[in-house]
Amino acid sequence: NSCFKNASYFACFLALGCGVPAYPPAVSRVVGGENARPFSWPWQASLQYSSSGSWHHTCGGTLIASNWVLTAAHCIRTYRVYLGKYNLGVKEEGSVAISPQKIIVHEKWNPNRIANGYDIALIKLAEHVTLSKQIELACLPPAQSILAGNTDCYVTGWGRLQTNGALPDILQQGLLLVVDYQTCSKSTWWGSSVKTNMVCAGGDGITSSCNGDSGGPLNCQAADGRWEVHGIVSFGSSLGCNYYRKPSVFTRVSDFNTSH
């Protein structure tokens, strides 16, 4: 879709008030995932589908404008977008569920060839959400910016706590160190499965994204303190979520917020 080719289209998402949570996240060097501080990742969305009369979390997403959510193309299905959530198991005042009005999937996305990349989609919400202390916008990184190896970033989501494990109700965060492309594309790592329009992070065999985190953000703090979403959870190893030298692979957002 031309949306991803039009630099000005993304420019409107670069709001001045982005990336600064009212409740700053508790950033720690904890190894393994941990409960996030309540509402400290206020751009995190839960994409949910309806089954047997109830709603179920399926993927994550990132609020980048008051009526636009960024997610993975492989997450797209019929659902609602839940914002302002921390604990999916309880009713939380200030959270909102909104239906999509329009979904734009990257024209080069091929669901049969996930390693080709382009695992990115935009959801236009049916209405503008009111921003608050628990619903805020994420910043997008500068176009074509590349994270240095070993940069600290945090993956967030309600994905499984481990391979085939339980789905948590409470939003989780996990510290992942960026793995540079030169390393991640080695045959002993991801090889040719990883492309330059992706970001690798993790691979220590302990912490990773997992099923249910797809479409959610890789949050990295810029020099000015704002949080930028550099990645969209795309895929991991079929051998397991936290497999050694198989870091979580993310769609690199900075490759798409510019003219192509």
Secondary structure, DSSP 4 states (H G I P E B T S, - for coil): -GGGG-HHHHHTT--TT-S--SS-------SS-EEPPTTSSTTEEEEEEEETTEEEEEEEEEEEETTEEEE-GGG-SS-EEEES-SBTTS--TT-EEE-EEEEEE-TT--TT-GGG----EEEEESSPPPP-SSS-PPBPPPTT--PPTT-EEEEEES--SSTT-PPPSB-EEEEEEEE-HHHHTSTTTTGGGS-TTEEEE--SSS----TT-TT-EEEEE-TTS-EEEEEEEEE-BTTBTT-TT--EEEEEGGGTSS--
